[in-house]
Amino acid sequence: MEETPPERLEELGEENDPRTLPEEYQFPRKGTVGVAIIKK
């Protein structure tokens, strides 16, 4: 799975808002990969 840097998330905006994604893909907007993996 390709990792999305925080800057890219901001650029994409609401389209990729964590609240709109499946639970396994949710992570804070600051978006550390560690958090994303831990929340899986």
PDB file of N, CA, C and O in Angstrom:
ATOM      1  N   MET A   1       0.845  -1.208   0.000  1.00  0.00           N
ATOM      2  CA  MET A   1       0.000   0.000   0.000  1.00  0.00           C
ATOM      3  C   MET A   1       0.873   1.248   0.000  1.00  0.00           C
ATOM      4  O   MET A   1       1.828   1.354   0.771  1.00  0.00           O
ATOM      5  N   GLU A   2       0.538   2.182  -0.866  1.00  0.00           N
ATOM      6  CA  GLU A   2       1.324   3.405  -0.976  1.00  0.00           C
ATOM      7  C   GLU A   2       0.993   4.357   0.164  1.00  0.00           C
ATOM      8  O   GLU A   2      -0.175   4.599   0.468  1.00  0.00           O
ATOM      9  N   GLU A   3       2.040   4.896   0.794  1.00  0.00           N
ATOM     10  CA  GLU A   3       1.829   5.815   1.911  1.00  0.00           C
ATOM     11  C   GLU A   3       1.585   7.228   1.391  1.00  0.00           C
ATOM     12  O   GLU A   3       2.243   7.677   0.452  1.00  0.00           O
ATOM     13  N   THR A   4       0.633   7.923   2.012  1.00  0.00           N
ATOM     14  CA  THR A   4       0.317   9.281   1.588  1.00  0.00           C
ATOM     15  C   THR A   4       0.895  10.274   2.589  1.00  0.00           C
ATOM     16  O   THR A   4       0.497  10.271   3.754  1.00  0.00           O
ATOM     17  N   PRO A   5       1.826  11.124   2.159  1.00  0.00           N
ATOM     18  CA  PRO A   5       2.390  12.129   3.062  1.00  0.00           C
ATOM     19  C   PRO A   5       1.326  13.133   3.496  1.00  0.00           C
ATOM     20  O   PRO A   5       0.374  13.382   2.757  1.00  0.00           O
ATOM     21  N   PRO A   6       1.479  13.716   4.691  1.00  0.00           N
ATOM     22  CA  PRO A   6       0.495  14.677   5.213  1.00  0.00           C
ATOM     23  C   PRO A   6       0.205  15.811   4.238  1.00  0.00           C
ATOM     24  O   PRO A   6      -0.940  16.248   4.117  1.00  0.00           O
ATOM     25  N   GLU A   7       1.236  16.293   3.541  1.00  0.00           N
ATOM     26  CA  GLU A   7       1.035  17.392   2.599  1.00  0.00           C
ATOM     27  C   GLU A   7       0.047  16.978   1.506  1.00  0.00           C
ATOM     28  O   GLU A   7      -0.795  17.771   1.085  1.00  0.00           O
ATOM     29  N   ARG A   8       0.159  15.748   1.062  1.00  0.00           N
ATOM     30  CA  ARG A   8      -0.726  15.250   0.004  1.00  0.00           C
ATOM     31  C   ARG A   8      -2.168  15.153   0.513  1.00  0.00           C
ATOM     32  O   ARG A   8      -3.109  15.462  -0.218  1.00  0.00           O
ATOM     33  N   LEU A   9      -2.333  14.726   1.758  1.00  0.00           N
ATOM     34  CA  LEU A   9      -3.672  14.663   2.339  1.00  0.00           C
ATOM     35  C   LEU A   9      -4.332  16.034   2.333  1.00  0.00           C
ATOM     36  O   LEU A   9      -5.495  16.168   1.953  1.00  0.00           O
ATOM     37  N   GLU A  10      -3.587  17.052   2.755  1.00  0.00           N
ATOM     38  CA  GLU A  10      -4.129  18.410   2.765  1.00  0.00           C
ATOM     39  C   GLU A  10      -4.504  18.834   1.345  1.00  0.00           C
ATOM     40  O   GLU A  10      -5.531  19.475   1.125  1.00  0.00           O
ATOM     41  N   GLU A  11      -3.655  18.465   0.392  1.00  0.00           N
ATOM     42  CA  GLU A  11      -3.889  18.841  -0.999  1.00  0.00           C
ATOM     43  C   GLU A  11      -5.166  18.194  -1.537  1.00  0.00           C
ATOM     44  O   GLU A  11      -5.929  18.825  -2.269  1.00  0.00           O
ATOM     45  N   LEU A  12      -5.389  16.942  -1.173  1.00  0.00           N
ATOM     46  CA  LEU A  12      -6.573  16.226  -1.636  1.00  0.00           C
ATOM     47  C   LEU A  12      -7.833  16.696  -0.920  1.00  0.00           C
ATOM     48  O   LEU A  12      -8.926  16.649  -1.484  1.00  0.00           O
ATOM     49  N   GLY A  13      -7.682  17.147   0.313  1.00  0.00           N
ATOM     50  CA  GLY A  13      -8.803  17.726   1.054  1.00  0.00           C
ATOM     51  C   GLY A  13      -9.867  16.708   1.438  1.00  0.00           C
ATOM     52  O   GLY A  13      -9.562  15.551   1.724  1.00  0.00           O
ATOM     53  N   GLU A  14     -11.128  17.157   1.440  1.00  0.00           N
ATOM     54  CA  GLU A  14     -12.230  16.353   1.966  1.00  0.00           C
ATOM     55  C   GLU A  14     -12.383  15.021   1.258  1.00  0.00           C
ATOM     56  O   GLU A  14     -12.878  14.057   1.843  1.00  0.00           O
ATOM     57  N   GLU A  15     -11.964  14.962   0.007  1.00  0.00           N
ATOM     58  CA  GLU A  15     -12.089  13.730  -0.763  1.00  0.00           C
ATOM     59  C   GLU A  15     -11.445  12.546  -0.034  1.00  0.00           C
ATOM     60  O   GLU A  15     -11.919  11.413  -0.116  1.00  0.00           O
ATOM     61  N   ASN A  16     -10.349  12.839   0.684  1.00  0.00           N
ATOM     62  CA  ASN A  16      -9.676  11.788   1.436  1.00  0.00           C
ATOM     63  C   ASN A  16      -9.678  12.080   2.933  1.00  0.00           C
ATOM     64  O   ASN A  16      -8.758  11.691   3.653  1.00  0.00           O
ATOM     65  N   ASP A  17     -10.717  12.765   3.389  1.00  0.00           N
ATOM     66  CA  ASP A  17     -10.864  13.025   4.821  1.00  0.00           C
ATOM     67  C   ASP A  17     -10.957  11.694   5.562  1.00  0.00           C
ATOM     68  O   ASP A  17     -11.718  10.816   5.154  1.00  0.00           O
ATOM     69  N   PRO A  18     -10.190  11.529   6.654  1.00  0.00           N
ATOM     70  CA  PRO A  18     -10.198  10.263   7.395  1.00  0.00           C
ATOM     71  C   PRO A  18     -11.603   9.796   7.767  1.00  0.00           C
ATOM     72  O   PRO A  18     -11.855   8.592   7.826  1.00  0.00           O
ATOM     73  N   ARG A  19     -12.511  10.721   8.016  1.00  0.00           N
ATOM     74  CA  ARG A  19     -13.871  10.355   8.418  1.00  0.00           C
ATOM     75  C   ARG A  19     -14.640   9.671   7.299  1.00  0.00           C
ATOM     76  O   ARG A  19     -15.618   8.970   7.557  1.00  0.00           O
ATOM     77  N   THR A  20     -14.201   9.870   6.042  1.00  0.00           N
ATOM     78  CA  THR A  20     -14.923   9.286   4.914  1.00  0.00           C
ATOM     79  C   THR A  20     -14.335   7.945   4.491  1.00  0.00           C
ATOM     80  O   THR A  20     -14.898   7.257   3.640  1.00  0.00           O
ATOM     81  N   LEU A  21     -13.199   7.572   5.086  1.00  0.00           N
ATOM     82  CA  LEU A  21     -12.520   6.339   4.707  1.00  0.00           C
ATOM     83  C   LEU A  21     -12.957   5.177   5.597  1.00  0.00           C
ATOM     84  O   LEU A  21     -13.448   5.398   6.704  1.00  0.00           O
ATOM     85  N   PRO A  22     -12.783   3.944   5.124  1.00  0.00           N
ATOM     86  CA  PRO A  22     -13.035   2.775   5.969  1.00  0.00           C
ATOM     87  C   PRO A  22     -12.176   2.832   7.229  1.00  0.00           C
ATOM     88  O   PRO A  22     -11.089   3.411   7.224  1.00  0.00           O
ATOM     89  N   GLU A  23     -12.668   2.232   8.301  1.00  0.00           N
ATOM     90  CA  GLU A  23     -12.010   2.353   9.605  1.00  0.00           C
ATOM     91  C   GLU A  23     -10.532   1.997   9.559  1.00  0.00           C
ATOM     92  O   GLU A  23      -9.717   2.649  10.212  1.00  0.00           O
ATOM     93  N   GLU A  24     -10.175   0.961   8.788  1.00  0.00           N
ATOM     94  CA  GLU A  24      -8.777   0.513   8.779  1.00  0.00           C
ATOM     95  C   GLU A  24      -7.839   1.546   8.158  1.00  0.00           C
ATOM     96  O   GLU A  24      -6.623   1.466   8.331  1.00  0.00           O
ATOM     97  N   TYR A  25      -8.402   2.515   7.435  1.00  0.00           N
ATOM     98  CA  TYR A  25      -7.558   3.533   6.815  1.00  0.00           C
ATOM     99  C   TYR A  25      -7.570   4.860   7.567  1.00  0.00           C
ATOM    100  O   TYR A  25      -6.925   5.817   7.139  1.00  0.00           O
ATOM    101  N   GLN A  26      -8.298   4.930   8.686  1.00  0.00           N
ATOM    102  CA  GLN A  26      -8.385   6.191   9.414  1.00  0.00           C
ATOM    103  C   GLN A  26      -7.103   6.480  10.177  1.00  0.00           C
ATOM    104  O   GLN A  26      -6.526   5.584  10.794  1.00  0.00           O
ATOM    105  N   PHE A  27      -6.663   7.710  10.137  1.00  0.00           N
ATOM    106  CA  PHE A  27      -5.538   8.185  10.933  1.00  0.00           C
ATOM    107  C   PHE A  27      -5.624   9.701  11.035  1.00  0.00           C
ATOM    108  O   PHE A  27      -6.277  10.341  10.211  1.00  0.00           O
ATOM    109  N   PRO A  28      -4.964  10.287  12.052  1.00  0.00           N
ATOM    110  CA  PRO A  28      -5.043  11.740  12.249  1.00  0.00           C
ATOM    111  C   PRO A  28      -4.535  12.500  11.033  1.00  0.00           C
ATOM    112  O   PRO A  28      -3.751  11.971  10.246  1.00  0.00           O
ATOM    113  N   ARG A  29      -4.983  13.740  10.881  1.00  0.00           N
ATOM    114  CA  ARG A  29      -4.569  14.544   9.724  1.00  0.00           C
ATOM    115  C   ARG A  29      -3.062  14.707   9.649  1.00  0.00           C
ATOM    116  O   ARG A  29      -2.502  14.816   8.558  1.00  0.00           O
ATOM    117  N   LYS A  30      -2.389  14.726  10.817  1.00  0.00           N
ATOM    118  CA  LYS A  30      -0.927  14.810  10.776  1.00  0.00           C
ATOM    119  C   LYS A  30      -0.328  13.521  10.215  1.00  0.00           C
ATOM    120  O   LYS A  30       0.801  13.509   9.725  1.00  0.00           O
ATOM    121  N   GLY A  31      -1.102  12.435  10.295  1.00  0.00           N
ATOM    122  CA  GLY A  31      -0.894  11.238   9.508  1.00  0.00           C
ATOM    123  C   GLY A  31       0.433  10.516   9.630  1.00  0.00           C
ATOM    124  O   GLY A  31       1.154  10.396   8.639  1.00  0.00           O
ATOM    125  N   THR A  32       0.781  10.029  10.825  1.00  0.00           N
ATOM    126  CA  THR A  32       1.962   9.176  10.905  1.00  0.00           C
ATOM    127  C   THR A  32       1.571   7.759  10.515  1.00  0.00           C
ATOM    128  O   THR A  32       0.489   7.286  10.863  1.00  0.00           O
ATOM    129  N   VAL A  33       2.450   7.093   9.796  1.00  0.00           N
ATOM    130  CA  VAL A  33       2.179   5.726   9.360  1.00  0.00           C
ATOM    131  C   VAL A  33       2.011   4.820  10.570  1.00  0.00           C
ATOM    132  O   VAL A  33       1.200   3.893  10.546  1.00  0.00           O
ATOM    133  N   GLY A  34       2.774   5.083  11.628  1.00  0.00           N
ATOM    134  CA  GLY A  34       2.679   4.283  12.845  1.00  0.00           C
ATOM    135  C   GLY A  34       1.268   4.270  13.412  1.00  0.00           C
ATOM    136  O   GLY A  34       0.760   3.222  13.810  1.00  0.00           O
ATOM    137  N   VAL A  35       0.641   5.435  13.447  1.00  0.00           N
ATOM    138  CA  VAL A  35      -0.722   5.519  13.964  1.00  0.00           C
ATOM    139  C   VAL A  35      -1.674   4.739  13.072  1.00  0.00           C
ATOM    140  O   VAL A  35      -2.555   4.036  13.566  1.00  0.00           O
ATOM    141  N   ALA A  36      -1.503   4.860  11.768  1.00  0.00           N
ATOM    142  CA  ALA A  36      -2.375   4.164  10.829  1.00  0.00           C
ATOM    143  C   ALA A  36      -2.284   2.653  11.031  1.00  0.00           C
ATOM    144  O   ALA A  36      -3.293   1.949  10.986  1.00  0.00           O
ATOM    145  N   ILE A  37      -1.069   2.166  11.254  1.00  0.00           N
ATOM    146  CA  ILE A  37      -0.871   0.728  11.441  1.00  0.00           C
ATOM    147  C   ILE A  37      -1.439   0.279  12.787  1.00  0.00           C
ATOM    148  O   ILE A  37      -2.099  -0.756  12.874  1.00  0.00           O
ATOM    149  N   ILE A  38      -1.179   1.066  13.837  1.00  0.00           N
ATOM    150  CA  ILE A  38      -1.656   0.720  15.175  1.00  0.00           C
ATOM    151  C   ILE A  38      -3.181   0.643  15.206  1.00  0.00           C
ATOM    152  O   ILE A  38      -3.740  -0.226  15.874  1.00  0.00           O
ATOM    153  N   LYS A  39      -3.856   1.536  14.496  1.00  0.00           N
ATOM    154  CA  LYS A  39      -5.318   1.572  14.516  1.00  0.00           C
ATOM    155  C   LYS A  39      -5.943   0.446  13.715  1.00  0.00           C
ATOM    156  O   LYS A  39      -7.146   0.213  13.826  1.00  0.00           O
ATOM    157  N   LYS A  40      -5.151  -0.265  12.902  1.00  0.00           N
ATOM    158  CA  LYS A  40      -5.696  -1.354  12.078  1.00  0.00           C
ATOM    159  C   LYS A  40      -6.320  -2.435  12.929  1.00  0.00           C
ATOM    160  O   LYS A  40      -6.825  -3.425  12.399  1.00  0.00           O
TER     161      LYS A  40
END
